[in-house]
């Protein structure tokens, strides 16, 4: 028995992808520039607004471990900030981690995907442990996604207190309104948001760089802080002070993981160019200018960022800073969308409703459930903590945890995927992990002062994702046993071992593939002893192109018999398309489906699994409850696939976990 396949596609259309030589370079350059501007408007908000609060937090006198304001300490702190950004952002992320992508997608979930692909080649135990560590890192990133909008917008709006102290009571309400508006516009898409925010961020980086230059001109000796000797001298010469200062210095690299996670939105090259040409120089000039300001008057340590701005420019700077911190929030929001989407693809979260918002870039997505969850969480943090200083202690923990795990996973992938020499890996891993672990240890000292918050968020998200992954394995195994092999089921129908009566009409059964029989179809045969004259077993596939041409939409397999009226169809949709099952079936040639399909009267069958808690000790009782509760956020299949409600039959089955 052989299986004959009838592809409805013709060619790949590659011949149509030619363009005129005249004008192509300029058009290409314009597109590249637009992508870079879009990246500036989405990716760099978090790390680009760190100068607002980093040095202020380092020298905060109310810190449990304050750093005394002195000339030597200012040089040391500014030097630490500079070299921390170079080592963590420039080396770890821009030069190294962003080269480890999963079909263009970045972030810690991309590294986990690569680990799972490598598990067949290398020790499974090591990859499982590292993958679990990676899931915890991704969970910490969700904490970062909640804290960043709260602390960033609060820090900018707090500039009101500098120019008009009487407006202090308006800081929290204004922050809340800005955050609500930000989350409401997410549905318009990353590209639309980036086009609006890109010019704002260009103005922001030019402004903070110019203010930094003005400060440096007044005290040019601050440029000596660029030497690593000041950072090393401060760190090892005053370790008792410098170690605790690292918990605030790390604020300068917040947003590094967002650069990596947002790589799928814009690509590695546009992000790298924007970082090297504008973001990095502007931020470093701002830090140097603030350091120069503090050298001139230690009293300015209360708000060095805003005090560096001339009196006439402080109100405009507050407005610009507020806009920039909104964009800082955008960076981690889009990163959270990417992480959640990849987690769902890997089986760590249920199928979420995802809207693709760009025809040119597959990674630009909007995830409603994540969006509204983040909105509620961010508003809760704003009203609970009320100041950026109170949130600063919590911020670094999420950042350092994610960075350390990303570094560790990258070096494992570099060895397993590219065969990088061990001696080279040893040198790189020793240096980078030493820096990461030093920052992580410093932030652990802030546990009692707020660092517990991202750990709690991370542990909660980690528990949800690992519970869903374990529960999904149990359900998939049980479902596969109940469904049985599709080929054997077709043979039974053919031989008459499963006696059935053929009834007129067409039945479409949605299934995960053609390895197993649809539960709904099996139930029809075993309990009702009927099958339709024409049966279509349909599987849906999303391919990495915006839209699939009609002549390439479907592939038909007769499952070995050309006269039984049963076929398997794989319908392919582009990532920008909303799957429309009836429209896809209408394109099929009757010659390939063993006769015409009467789609106007066709019935559509979905197999729905209802989960129940069982007595089998496959998971702890509380994890069973969590798994079942998480299943309720799964996207509705009938709505997602465009099925007619009045002709859709949902046949349920109970599975105990």
N, C-alpha and C positions, 0 to 999 in steps of 0.2 A: 504493500500500500504506500503510495507516494502522495506527497502534498503539493498541489500545483498552486502557485501564487500568481495573481493578476494585478500588477501594479497599474494604477490609473495614471501615473505620472509619465511624462515623455522625456524631456531633457532637463538639465539643471538650470537652464536659462543663462549660462555663463556668457554666451555670446552677446547677450543684451547689456552686459555690464561694461561696455566701452564708453568712453567719453571723448569729447573733442579735446585735442591738445591745446588749442587756443583758449586761454583763460583758465585752464585747470589749475595751474600753480597758485594763482591769486585766490581762487575760490577755496582751494585746499588750505591756504594760509589763513583765510578768514574763518574757516571752520575750526582750525586749530586754536586760533586766538579766542574764539567764542567758547571753546571747551575750557581753556585756561581761565578765562574770566568766570565761567560757571563754577569751576573748581574753587576759585577764590571765594565765591559767594556761598559755598556749601561746606567745603572741607576744612578751611583754616580758621573758622570763627573761634573755636575752642582755644587752640594754641595761640592764636593771634590776639586774644583778649587777656591772656595770662598776665601781661605787664600791668594790668590795672591793679591787681591785688597781690602779686607774688612778693615783692620786696616789702610791701606794707605788712604782710603776714609774717615774714621772717623777723622783722624788728618789732613786732607787736608786743608792747610791754605787759599785756595781760596774758601772754602765752605762759603755760605752765613751766616752760624752759626758755625764758627770754634770751635773746642775743643782744648784749650791750652794744650801743651805738658808739663806735670808735673808728678811727681812720683805717686801722688794720683790718677790722671786721668788715667794713664796707668793701674794701678791696677784695677780701677773701670771699664774701658772699656773692658779689657781682661776678667774680672769676668762677665760682662754683656754678652759678646759673649758666654762664656762657658754655662751660665745658660739659655740663650736664646735658644741655640741648644738643651740643655737637655729638656727644657719645650716644645718647639715647635716640634722639630724633634723626639726626643726620646719618649716623652709622647703622644703628640697629634697624631702623624702619626704612629710611629712604634708600640707603645703599644695599641693605641685606634683605629684610623681611619682605619688602614689596616685590622682590624677584620671585618669591614663592607664591604663585597665584594658582587658583583652581579655575581654569577656563576663564581667566580675566577677573574673577572675584577674589577679593582679599579679605583680611581679617582673620581672627583666630579660628573661626569656623572653617575657613579655607584650609588652614593647616591641619585641622582635624580630618577633613576630607582626604587630604594627601596621606595622612597617617593610616587611614583605613584602607586606602588603595595599596599602601606598602605592606600591610599586615600579612598578606599572602607570601611576601618575599622574605620577611624577616620575622623575628620572634613575636608571636602573637601576644604574649604576656606583656612585653615591653610596650607595644603599641596600644594595648588596652589601657594600661596604666596612664600612658601619656595622653591618650584621648580623653580619659576621665579628668585628668588635670586640665586639659584644654577646655572641656565643658565648664569647669569651675571658673576658668579665666573668662569665658564668654559670659558666664553668670555675673561676674564682677563688672563686666562692661555694661550690663543692664543697670547696675547700680550707678555707674558713671553717667549713663544716659538720664538718670533721674536727678542726680545731684548737679550736673553741669548747668542745665537751664536755670535752676534755682540760684546757684551761687553767682553765675555770670551776670544775669539780669539784675540781681540784687546789688552786686558790686558797682554796676554802672549807675543805677538809679540812686545809690547812696552818694553819688557825686553832688546831689542836691544839698546834702548836709554841709558840703564844703563852701558852696556859694550862697546858700540860704538856710542856715540852721533851723529856722522856724518851720521848714517843710519836712522835717524828719518823720513826722507821723504819716506822711503820704507815701513813704518809700514802699511799704508792703502792699498797699492797695494798687499803686501804679504798676508794681512788678507783677501782681496777679493778673491785671488786665492785659498787659503785654504778652504774658505767657499764654493766656487763653486765645488771644488773637493768633499767635504763632501756630498753635496746634490746629486751629480752625482752617488755616490756609494750606495745610499739608496736602490736602486732597488735590490741590492744583498741580502737584508734581514737583519733583526735585529740579527738573530743568527750568520750569517757570520761576521757581523760587530763586535758583541760582542766577538767572538773568537779571532779576531785580536786585539781588544782594551783591552780585559781583562788583558793580561800580561803587557801591557803598564800601565794600572792603578795600578796594583800591584807594579810595579817599582816606579810609581809616589808617592803612599802613603808611601812606604818604604823610599823614598828619602826625602819627606817633613817631615816625622816623625823623621828621623835621623838628619836633619838640626835643627829641633826644639829642640831635645835633646841637641845638641851642644850649642845652645843658652841658654838653661836652666842651663847647667853645668857652664857657665860663670856667670850667675846671678840666682842662685837657689831660691832666695827669691821671684821670680815671682810666685812660686807655691802657695804662700799665696792667689793669686787671685782666686784659686779654691773655697775658702770660699764664701758663698752667702752674707756674711756681707759686702764685698767690693762692690758687685753689688748694694745691697740695700742702702749702705751708699752713693755711687756715685749718684744713681738715686734720692733719696729723700733729700740728703744733698746738692747736686748741681743740683737741678731739672732744672734750667734755661739752663744749659749746656747739661745735660744728656738727656733731652727730645729731643732736636734736634739731639743729637748723635744717637738716636735710628733709625733715618732714614738711617744711614749708618750701624749700628750694624745688621740690618735686612738682610744685604747682606750675613751674615754668614749662614742663613737658606734658601737661594735661592736653589731651587732644592728639597725642601721637598715635594711639590706637585707632582713632577716628580716621586719620590719614590712610591707614591700612584697610580699615573696614569699608571705607568709601571708594576704594580703588575700582570696584565694579561699576561705580556711577560715572567715572570720568577717565579711568585709565591711569597707568603708572606715569607716563611721560608728562602729561599736562600737570599732574600733581607735583612731580619733581621740579619742573620748570618754574611753576608758581612759587614753590618753596625757596629755591635757590635765588631767583631773580628779585623777589619782593618780600616775602614773608620773613625769612630768616634775617636779612639785613635790617629790616624795619624793627623787628622785635629786639634785636641786640642793641641797636642804637637807643631804643627806649630804655632798656635796662641800664646801659652805660650812662645815659642822661640822668636817670633817677639817682644812680649812685653818685654822680657829680653833684647833684642838688643836695643830697644828704651830707656830702663832704662840706659843702658851703654852709649849711645850717642844719644841724642834727634835729632841730624841732620839726623840720619838714618830713620826717619819717612817718608822721601821722597819716599822710596821704600823698606820697611823693609823685604818683602818676598825675593827679589833677593839679597839684601845686607846681608841677613842671610847666604847665600850660600858662601862657600870659593871661592876666586878668581879663582882657577883652575877649579871649577865646574860650573861657571856661564853660559858658553856657552852650556854645556850639559843640564843644567837646563832649559835654554830657549827653547831648542829643546823639552825636555820632557814636559815642561809646555804648549808648543804649541800643542803637541799631546794630552795632558790631556784636554785642553780647547776645542779641536775638539770633544772629547768625552763628554764634558759638553754640547755641542750643541746637540750631539746624544741623550742625556737623554730627553731633551724637545721636540726634533723632534719626537721620538717614542711616547712620551706622547701626542703630538698633533695628531698623527695618531689614537691613542686609543680614544681620546676625540671626534674627528671627526666621527670615525666609530660608536661610541655609540650614538652620536647626530643624525646620519642618522637613526639608528635603532629605536630611540625614536620619529622620525618624525620632528626633528628640522633642518635637512638638507636633501636635495634630495639624492637619491640613488647614491653613489659614486662608482667609480671603485676601488675595493680593491683587492690587491694581497696578499694571505697568503703565508708566506715564511718559514714556519716550519711544519713538519709532526708530531711533538711531542707537540707543544704548540699552541693552537688556537689563542692566543692573538698576536702572532708575525705577523704583517701585514705591508704592504706598500701601501700608498694612494697617487697616482701620483699627483692629483690635489692639495692636501695639500702641498706636497713636493715642487712643483714649485712655489706655492703662497708664501711659507715661504722663498724660495731662493730669490725671487724678493724683498720681504719685508726686509730681513736681509741685502742684499747688499745696499738697499736704506738707511737704518740706518747707515751702516758703512760709506758711502760717505757723509751723511748729518752731523753726529756728529763727526766723525774722531778720537775721543779719548774715552777711557773707562771712564775717569772722567766725561765727558759730559753726558754719558749714565747712570752713576751711580744714578743720581737723579731720573731718570725715572724708574729704575729697581725695587726699593723697593715697589712702588705703586702697581704694578701688583702682587707681591708676597704676600704682607700683605692683600690685598683685597681677594685673593683666599683663603689664610689660614683662615682668619676670617669666611668666608662663609662656608668653609669645617667644621670648628669646630662647628658652629651653627647647620648645617645639621646633623652632626654626633650625637650630643646629642639628637636631635629630634628622629632620627632613633633608637638610643639606648633605648629610652623610649617606642617608639611604637612597635619596633620589639622584644626586649628582656625583656621588662617590668622592666628595671632598676629602683630601688627605687628613688623617687623624691629627698630625702635628699642627696643621693649620687650624683645624677646628679647636684643638686644645688651647691654642693661644687666644683665639678669638673668644671662645666660650669663657675662659678664665677671666679675661678682662671685663667683658660685658656683664657676665653674671655676678662678678664681684661688685660692680657698680649697682646693678639692680637689687641685689640682696642687701646692700648697705642701705639703700633707700627704703626697702621693705622693712628692715629691722628698725629704722628710725620711726617709721609710721606706726609700727606695733606699739611704740611707747605712748601713742595717743589713743589707745583703745578706750580708756575711761573717759576721754574727752570728745568722743564722737566717731572715732575710727571703727567702732562696733557697727555703725549703721550700714556701710557698704558690705561688710562681712555678713550681716544679717540678710541683706537683700540678695547677696551672692549665694548664700547657703539655701535660701528659699528657692531661687531660680534653679539652682543646681539640683535640688531635691525634686522639683517639678519635672525637669527635663530627663533626669535619669529614671524617675518613676515611669514617665510616659514611654521611654525607650524600652524599659523592662516589660511593662504591661503590653506594649505593642508586639514584642516578641512572643509573648504567651498567646495573645489573641491570634496572631498570624499563623502560628503553629497549629492551634486548634482549628482555625478556619480552613487551612489547607487540608487537614485530615477530613473535615466534613465535606469539602468541595470535591476532593478526589481529582484524579488526572482527567483533563478534558478529552484526550484521545481515547481513553478507556470508556468514558461515558458515551462518546459518539459511537464507539463500537457496539456497546450494549444496545443502543437505540437501533442500530443497523441490523443487529442479529435478532432482535425481538426479545432479548432477555428482560428488557424493561418494556412491557407491553403498554403501548400508548395509542390514543386515537388522535388522528390529525384533524385539526379544526381549521377553518378558513381564517385568513388574515396573516398579518406580519407581527412578529414579536421581536423587540430589540432588548437584549440583556446587556447592561453595562458591566464590565468585568475588568479586573486589574491586568489581565494578559490572556494568553491562550495556553497557559500551562495547566490551569485548573478550571473546573466547570463552575459556572455561576450558581450560587446558592439558590437564587430565585428560580432558575431553570430546573435545577434538580428537584426543588420542592414541587414544581408544577408536574413533573413527570412522576415522582414517587407518590404524591398525595392526590393529585387530580387526574393522573393517568392521561394527560393530554399534552400535545405539543402543537404549535402552530405550523401552518403550511410552509411559511417562510420564517426562518429564525436567523437573526443577526446577533452574533456575540461581538460586542463593540468595546475596544480599548482605546483610550485617548492618550496622545503623546504630545508634549510640548517641546518644540525644537527651537534652537537658538537663532532664529531669524524673526524679524518683526511680523511678517505675514507670509503664509504659504499659498502659492498660486492654486487655483481650483484644480488644475490637472495634476497636481502633486499632493492633493489632499489625503488620499486614502490608498491603502494597500489591502487587497482582498485575498484571503486564503480559504480554499474550499474544504480544508481539514481532511483531505484524503478521499472524499467522495463528491462527485460532481452532480449527483442526482438526488440527494437527500433533502435539499432545501435548507441546509444549515451551513453558514459561512462565518468566518471570523474576519472582522474589519478593524484595521488600525487606522484611526483618524488622526491626522497630524495638524496641529495648530501652531501658529507663530506666537511668540510671547506677548505681542501687542493685541492679539485677538481674544475675544471672548468666545470660548467654545460653544458652537451652536450645532448640536447633534443632528436635528432634523435637516438642516441645510446641508450638512456634510453628506448625509445619506442620500439626499436628493441628487447629488452629483454622480452617484454610482451608475455604472453601465449595467443594465439588466443581464447582459451576457455573462458578466462576472459574478452575479449574485444568484445564479440558477433560477432566473425568472424575475419579473418585475416586483418591486416592493411597493405595497400600497400604503404609502406613508401618511396619507390623509386620515387613515383609520388605524394606523399602527399603534400598538401598545408598547409602552416603555417600562421595563422592569428594573428596579433597583434592589440590591440586597443590602438591607440595613442590619447592622449588628447592634443589639441591645446588650449592654454590659451589666452583669450582676455580680455581687460579691458571693464567692463560693467558700467552701470550707477547705479546699485544697491549699496547703501552706506554700503557695508559690511566691507570695509577698506578704509582708506584715499587714494586718488589717487596716491600719491608718494609710498605708500606701495604696491599698486597693481603693479606699474611699477617694484618695487624691487622684488616682488614675481615672476613675469614673467621672469625677467632677471635671477634670481637664477635658474629657471627651466632649463635653457640651459646647466647647468653643469651636468645634470642627465646622468648617463652612458647609452650607447646605448643598448637596450634590445636584438636586433637581434644578435649583436656581443657577448654580454655577455652570451647568451644561446646557441650559436653554431648553429643557424638556417641557412639553405641554402638560400642565398640571392635571387637566381633566382626563388625560390618557396615560398618566404615570402611575404605576402600581409599585408600592413599596412593600416588599415582603421581608419581614423581620425574622431574625434568628437570635436566640439567647446564647451568650457565651459567658460562662462563669470564670472569674479570675480570683 
